Every structure is written in structure tokens, then in C-alpha cells.
């Protein structure tokens, strides 16, 4: 029973410390969330377009070289 009590005590301590740390976090405002989300979306779209273009060029080049 002693091991079980220590395990639950450790879990309770972990949860208390986690809650205390989360209270210290400086959360972003909704405006910051919207701006940063837009930055991520545009970056992903741009990188996707670059990868698509590179893939299309390589496929075109290989088909021209291999004659397929």
C-alpha cells in the first residue's frame, strides 16, 4: 500500500506543479494567434508550391531524357 500511496502522491505533486507552471505562461493574444496562423499557412502554401514545381520540373526533365 505504501508504494501505491507514493505513486498517487507523485501524480498529485506532478499535477500541482504542472498547473503552477501553466499559470506562468504568457499566452498570445487572439490577434497574435491570427497573424501567426496566417504566416504558417502562407509559408506552407509557398513551400508546397516550390516542392510541386520542383517535382514537375524533375519529372519533365526525366521524361525528356528517358524518352517516355
Backbone as XML, in Angstrom:
<?xml version="1.0"?>
<chain id="A" units="angstrom">
  <residue number="1" name="UNK">
    <atom name="N" x="0.829" y="-1.196" z="0.000"/>
    <atom name="CA" x="0.000" y="0.000" z="0.000"/>
    <atom name="C" x="0.869" y="1.254" z="0.000"/>
  </residue>
  <residue number="2" name="UNK">
    <atom name="N" x="2.055" y="1.148" z="0.592"/>
    <atom name="CA" x="2.933" y="2.304" z="0.680"/>
    <atom name="C" x="3.368" y="2.762" z="-0.706"/>
  </residue>
  <residue number="3" name="UNK">
    <atom name="N" x="3.670" y="1.806" z="-1.608"/>
    <atom name="CA" x="4.072" y="2.160" z="-2.969"/>
    <atom name="C" x="2.927" y="2.838" z="-3.704"/>
  </residue>
  <residue number="4" name="UNK">
    <atom name="N" x="1.717" y="2.348" z="-3.489"/>
    <atom name="CA" x="0.542" y="2.925" z="-4.137"/>
    <atom name="C" x="0.309" y="4.351" z="-3.655"/>
  </residue>
  <residue number="5" name="UNK">
    <atom name="N" x="0.448" y="4.578" z="-2.374"/>
    <atom name="CA" x="0.267" y="5.924" z="-1.823"/>
    <atom name="C" x="1.326" y="6.873" z="-2.370"/>
  </residue>
  <residue number="6" name="UNK">
    <atom name="N" x="2.572" y="6.403" z="-2.484"/>
    <atom name="CA" x="3.632" y="7.246" z="-3.044"/>
    <atom name="C" x="3.371" y="7.558" z="-4.509"/>
  </residue>
  <residue number="7" name="UNK">
    <atom name="N" x="2.860" y="6.570" z="-5.252"/>
    <atom name="CA" x="2.578" y="6.787" z="-6.672"/>
    <atom name="C" x="1.510" y="7.858" z="-6.839"/>
  </residue>
  <residue number="8" name="UNK">
    <atom name="N" x="0.431" y="7.765" z="-6.074"/>
    <atom name="CA" x="-0.622" y="8.773" z="-6.172"/>
    <atom name="C" x="-0.144" y="10.129" z="-5.669"/>
  </residue>
  <residue number="9" name="UNK">
    <atom name="N" x="0.716" y="10.120" z="-4.657"/>
    <atom name="CA" x="1.292" y="11.373" z="-4.174"/>
    <atom name="C" x="2.166" y="12.023" z="-5.229"/>
  </residue>
  <residue number="10" name="UNK">
    <atom name="N" x="2.928" y="11.208" z="-5.945"/>
    <atom name="CA" x="3.775" y="11.731" z="-7.020"/>
    <atom name="C" x="2.935" y="12.305" z="-8.148"/>
  </residue>
  <residue number="11" name="UNK">
    <atom name="N" x="1.844" y="11.625" z="-8.484"/>
    <atom name="CA" x="0.955" y="12.123" z="-9.537"/>
    <atom name="C" x="0.334" y="13.445" z="-9.115"/>
  </residue>
  <residue number="12" name="UNK">
    <atom name="N" x="-0.117" y="13.527" z="-7.878"/>
    <atom name="CA" x="-0.728" y="14.760" z="-7.385"/>
    <atom name="C" x="0.286" y="15.901" z="-7.389"/>
  </residue>
  <residue number="13" name="UNK">
    <atom name="N" x="1.508" y="15.621" z="-6.977"/>
    <atom name="CA" x="2.558" y="16.643" z="-6.991"/>
    <atom name="C" x="2.835" y="17.104" z="-8.415"/>
  </residue>
  <residue number="14" name="UNK">
    <atom name="N" x="2.926" y="16.154" z="-9.337"/>
    <atom name="CA" x="3.155" y="16.496" z="-10.740"/>
    <atom name="C" x="2.047" y="17.401" z="-11.264"/>
  </residue>
  <residue number="15" name="UNK">
    <atom name="N" x="0.800" y="17.065" z="-10.983"/>
    <atom name="CA" x="-0.321" y="17.870" z="-11.476"/>
    <atom name="C" x="-0.328" y="19.268" z="-10.860"/>
  </residue>
  <residue number="16" name="UNK">
    <atom name="N" x="-0.007" y="19.375" z="-9.572"/>
    <atom name="CA" x="0.068" y="20.693" z="-8.924"/>
    <atom name="C" x="1.162" y="21.543" z="-9.552"/>
  </residue>
  <residue number="17" name="UNK">
    <atom name="N" x="2.333" y="20.943" z="-9.773"/>
    <atom name="CA" x="3.448" y="21.686" z="-10.364"/>
    <atom name="C" x="3.156" y="22.072" z="-11.810"/>
  </residue>
  <residue number="18" name="UNK">
    <atom name="N" x="2.485" y="21.189" z="-12.536"/>
    <atom name="CA" x="2.113" y="21.497" z="-13.917"/>
    <atom name="C" x="1.160" y="22.680" z="-13.957"/>
  </residue>
  <residue number="19" name="UNK">
    <atom name="N" x="0.181" y="22.676" z="-13.085"/>
    <atom name="CA" x="-0.782" y="23.788" z="-13.031"/>
    <atom name="C" x="-0.075" y="25.092" z="-12.673"/>
  </residue>
  <residue number="20" name="UNK">
    <atom name="N" x="0.858" y="25.038" z="-11.746"/>
    <atom name="CA" x="1.595" y="26.241" z="-11.358"/>
    <atom name="C" x="2.419" y="26.769" z="-12.528"/>
  </residue>
  <residue number="21" name="UNK">
    <atom name="N" x="3.044" y="25.885" z="-13.289"/>
    <atom name="CA" x="3.846" y="26.319" z="-14.441"/>
    <atom name="C" x="2.964" y="26.904" z="-15.538"/>
  </residue>
  <residue number="22" name="UNK">
    <atom name="N" x="1.804" y="26.313" z="-15.758"/>
    <atom name="CA" x="0.906" y="26.832" z="-16.794"/>
    <atom name="C" x="0.380" y="28.223" z="-16.443"/>
  </residue>
  <residue number="23" name="UNK">
    <atom name="N" x="0.304" y="28.531" z="-15.173"/>
    <atom name="CA" x="-0.126" y="29.879" z="-14.776"/>
    <atom name="C" x="0.945" y="30.922" z="-15.085"/>
  </residue>
  <residue number="24" name="UNK">
    <atom name="N" x="2.199" y="30.497" z="-15.213"/>
    <atom name="CA" x="3.294" y="31.418" z="-15.514"/>
    <atom name="C" x="3.403" y="31.728" z="-17.002"/>
  </residue>
  <residue number="25" name="UNK">
    <atom name="N" x="2.746" y="30.929" z="-17.840"/>
    <atom name="CA" x="2.860" y="31.088" z="-19.290"/>
    <atom name="C" x="2.218" y="32.398" z="-19.719"/>
  </residue>
  <residue number="26" name="UNK">
    <atom name="N" x="2.898" y="33.114" z="-20.613"/>
    <atom name="CA" x="2.328" y="34.323" z="-21.204"/>
    <atom name="C" x="1.665" y="33.892" z="-22.505"/>
  </residue>
  <residue number="27" name="UNK">
    <atom name="N" x="0.344" y="33.809" z="-22.489"/>
    <atom name="CA" x="-0.399" y="33.329" z="-23.640"/>
    <atom name="C" x="-0.524" y="34.436" z="-24.672"/>
  </residue>
  <residue number="28" name="UNK">
    <atom name="N" x="-0.479" y="34.099" z="-25.974"/>
    <atom name="CA" x="-0.605" y="35.121" z="-27.021"/>
    <atom name="C" x="-2.033" y="35.648" z="-27.093"/>
  </residue>
  <residue number="29" name="UNK">
    <atom name="N" x="-2.155" y="36.872" z="-27.604"/>
    <atom name="CA" x="-3.487" y="37.434" z="-27.812"/>
    <atom name="C" x="-4.093" y="36.793" z="-29.055"/>
  </residue>
  <residue number="30" name="UNK">
    <atom name="N" x="-5.410" y="36.995" z="-29.242"/>
    <atom name="CA" x="-6.062" y="36.431" z="-30.429"/>
    <atom name="C" x="-5.515" y="37.058" z="-31.696"/>
  </residue>
  <residue number="31" name="UNK">
    <atom name="N" x="-5.152" y="38.331" z="-31.632"/>
    <atom name="CA" x="-4.572" y="38.982" z="-32.815"/>
    <atom name="C" x="-3.248" y="38.315" z="-33.189"/>
  </residue>
  <residue number="32" name="UNK">
    <atom name="N" x="-2.419" y="38.019" z="-32.199"/>
    <atom name="CA" x="-1.151" y="37.340" z="-32.465"/>
    <atom name="C" x="-1.385" y="35.936" z="-33.021"/>
  </residue>
  <residue number="33" name="UNK">
    <atom name="N" x="-2.373" y="35.247" z="-32.482"/>
    <atom name="CA" x="-2.680" y="33.897" z="-32.963"/>
    <atom name="C" x="-3.096" y="33.947" z="-34.425"/>
  </residue>
  <residue number="34" name="UNK">
    <atom name="N" x="-3.948" y="34.908" z="-34.782"/>
    <atom name="CA" x="-4.404" y="35.019" z="-36.173"/>
    <atom name="C" x="-3.246" y="35.337" z="-37.108"/>
  </residue>
  <residue number="35" name="UNK">
    <atom name="N" x="-2.390" y="36.279" z="-36.718"/>
    <atom name="CA" x="-1.262" y="36.663" z="-37.573"/>
    <atom name="C" x="-0.304" y="35.492" z="-37.749"/>
  </residue>
  <residue number="36" name="UNK">
    <atom name="N" x="0.046" y="34.845" z="-36.671"/>
    <atom name="CA" x="0.998" y="33.734" z="-36.759"/>
    <atom name="C" x="0.412" y="32.535" z="-37.506"/>
  </residue>
  <residue number="37" name="UNK">
    <atom name="N" x="-0.891" y="32.317" z="-37.371"/>
    <atom name="CA" x="-1.538" y="31.256" z="-38.138"/>
    <atom name="C" x="-1.478" y="31.562" z="-39.624"/>
  </residue>
  <residue number="38" name="UNK">
    <atom name="N" x="-1.719" y="32.821" z="-39.992"/>
    <atom name="CA" x="-1.634" y="33.218" z="-41.400"/>
    <atom name="C" x="-0.210" y="33.037" z="-41.922"/>
  </residue>
  <residue number="39" name="UNK">
    <atom name="N" x="0.775" y="33.386" z="-41.115"/>
    <atom name="CA" x="2.175" y="33.211" z="-41.527"/>
    <atom name="C" x="2.467" y="31.735" z="-41.792"/>
  </residue>
  <residue number="40" name="UNK">
    <atom name="N" x="2.025" y="30.874" z="-40.909"/>
    <atom name="CA" x="2.259" y="29.436" z="-41.082"/>
    <atom name="C" x="1.554" y="28.928" z="-42.334"/>
  </residue>
  <residue number="41" name="UNK">
    <atom name="N" x="0.295" y="29.334" z="-42.540"/>
    <atom name="CA" x="-0.446" y="28.868" z="-43.715"/>
    <atom name="C" x="0.209" y="29.317" z="-45.008"/>
  </residue>
  <residue number="42" name="UNK">
    <atom name="N" x="0.583" y="30.594" z="-45.096"/>
    <atom name="CA" x="1.219" y="31.092" z="-46.315"/>
    <atom name="C" x="2.585" y="30.439" z="-46.542"/>
  </residue>
  <residue number="43" name="UNK">
    <atom name="N" x="3.310" y="30.190" z="-45.476"/>
    <atom name="CA" x="4.598" y="29.510" z="-45.604"/>
    <atom name="C" x="4.405" y="28.094" z="-46.136"/>
  </residue>
  <residue number="44" name="UNK">
    <atom name="N" x="3.427" y="27.385" z="-45.602"/>
    <atom name="CA" x="3.169" y="26.021" z="-46.058"/>
    <atom name="C" x="2.697" y="26.001" z="-47.509"/>
  </residue>
  <residue number="45" name="UNK">
    <atom name="N" x="1.853" y="26.952" z="-47.888"/>
    <atom name="CA" x="1.393" y="27.023" z="-49.277"/>
    <atom name="C" x="2.574" y="27.319" z="-50.199"/>
  </residue>
  <residue number="46" name="UNK">
    <atom name="N" x="3.430" y="28.253" z="-49.796"/>
    <atom name="CA" x="4.602" y="28.591" z="-50.600"/>
    <atom name="C" x="5.553" y="27.421" z="-50.752"/>
  </residue>
  <residue number="47" name="UNK">
    <atom name="N" x="5.840" y="26.745" z="-49.654"/>
    <atom name="CA" x="6.737" y="25.586" z="-49.722"/>
    <atom name="C" x="6.120" y="24.452" z="-50.533"/>
  </residue>
  <residue number="48" name="UNK">
    <atom name="N" x="4.810" y="24.286" z="-50.403"/>
    <atom name="CA" x="4.129" y="23.273" z="-51.204"/>
    <atom name="C" x="4.233" y="23.578" z="-52.687"/>
  </residue>
  <residue number="49" name="UNK">
    <atom name="N" x="4.083" y="24.859" z="-53.050"/>
    <atom name="CA" x="4.200" y="25.256" z="-54.458"/>
    <atom name="C" x="5.622" y="25.032" z="-54.970"/>
  </residue>
  <residue number="50" name="UNK">
    <atom name="N" x="6.604" y="25.353" z="-54.145"/>
    <atom name="CA" x="8.003" y="25.134" z="-54.543"/>
    <atom name="C" x="8.270" y="23.646" z="-54.755"/>
  </residue>
  <residue number="51" name="UNK">
    <atom name="N" x="7.809" y="22.814" z="-53.835"/>
    <atom name="CA" x="8.008" y="21.370" z="-53.980"/>
    <atom name="C" x="7.272" y="20.826" z="-55.201"/>
  </residue>
  <residue number="52" name="UNK">
    <atom name="N" x="6.051" y="21.299" z="-55.436"/>
    <atom name="CA" x="5.295" y="20.862" z="-56.605"/>
    <atom name="C" x="6.027" y="21.255" z="-57.888"/>
  </residue>
  <residue number="53" name="UNK">
    <atom name="N" x="6.509" y="22.493" z="-57.938"/>
    <atom name="CA" x="7.235" y="22.956" z="-59.120"/>
    <atom name="C" x="8.504" y="22.163" z="-59.358"/>
  </residue>
  <residue number="54" name="UNK">
    <atom name="N" x="9.245" y="21.911" z="-58.302"/>
    <atom name="CA" x="10.474" y="21.122" z="-58.424"/>
    <atom name="C" x="10.158" y="19.711" z="-58.913"/>
  </residue>
  <residue number="55" name="UNK">
    <atom name="N" x="9.139" y="19.109" z="-58.354"/>
    <atom name="CA" x="8.741" y="17.767" z="-58.770"/>
    <atom name="C" x="8.324" y="17.750" z="-60.236"/>
  </residue>
  <residue number="56" name="UNK">
    <atom name="N" x="7.561" y="18.753" z="-60.659"/>
    <atom name="CA" x="7.117" y="18.814" z="-62.057"/>
    <atom name="C" x="8.306" y="18.987" z="-62.997"/>
  </residue>
  <residue number="57" name="UNK">
    <atom name="N" x="9.260" y="19.840" z="-62.627"/>
    <atom name="CA" x="10.441" y="20.043" z="-63.472"/>
    <atom name="C" x="11.299" y="18.784" z="-63.563"/>
  </residue>
  <residue number="58" name="UNK">
    <atom name="N" x="11.496" y="18.120" z="-62.449"/>
    <atom name="CA" x="12.290" y="16.887" z="-62.452"/>
    <atom name="C" x="11.579" y="15.819" z="-63.280"/>
  </residue>
  <residue number="59" name="UNK">
    <atom name="N" x="10.272" y="15.696" z="-63.121"/>
    <atom name="CA" x="9.520" y="14.706" z="-63.899"/>
    <atom name="C" x="9.603" y="15.022" z="-65.384"/>
  </residue>
  <residue number="60" name="UNK">
    <atom name="N" x="9.472" y="16.297" z="-65.738"/>
    <atom name="CA" x="9.570" y="16.699" z="-67.145"/>
    <atom name="C" x="10.967" y="16.406" z="-67.690"/>
  </residue>
  <residue number="61" name="UNK">
    <atom name="N" x="11.980" y="16.752" z="-66.917"/>
    <atom name="CA" x="13.361" y="16.513" z="-67.340"/>
    <atom name="C" x="13.659" y="15.040" z="-67.522"/>
  </residue>
  <residue number="62" name="UNK">
    <atom name="N" x="13.222" y="14.228" z="-66.573"/>
    <atom name="CA" x="13.464" y="12.787" z="-66.685"/>
    <atom name="C" x="12.714" y="12.179" z="-67.862"/>
  </residue>
  <residue number="63" name="UNK">
    <atom name="N" x="11.482" y="12.625" z="-68.078"/>
    <atom name="CA" x="10.738" y="12.073" z="-69.215"/>
    <atom name="C" x="11.372" y="12.498" z="-70.535"/>
  </residue>
  <residue number="64" name="UNK">
    <atom name="N" x="11.962" y="13.693" z="-70.580"/>
    <atom name="CA" x="12.639" y="14.138" z="-71.800"/>
    <atom name="C" x="13.921" y="13.347" z="-72.027"/>
  </residue>
  <residue number="65" name="UNK">
    <atom name="N" x="14.662" y="13.090" z="-70.963"/>
    <atom name="CA" x="15.927" y="12.358" z="-71.082"/>
    <atom name="C" x="15.674" y="10.883" z="-71.396"/>
  </residue>
  <residue number="66" name="UNK">
    <atom name="N" x="14.702" y="10.306" z="-70.728"/>
    <atom name="CA" x="14.433" y="8.879" z="-70.911"/>
    <atom name="C" x="13.536" y="8.607" z="-72.112"/>
  </residue>
  <residue number="67" name="UNK">
    <atom name="N" x="12.943" y="9.642" z="-72.674"/>
    <atom name="CA" x="12.106" y="9.486" z="-73.857"/>
    <atom name="C" x="10.788" y="8.790" z="-73.601"/>
  </residue>
  <residue number="68" name="UNK">
    <atom name="N" x="10.212" y="9.000" z="-72.464"/>
    <atom name="CA" x="8.929" y="8.356" z="-72.147"/>
    <atom name="C" x="7.806" y="9.332" z="-72.214"/>
  </residue>
</chain>
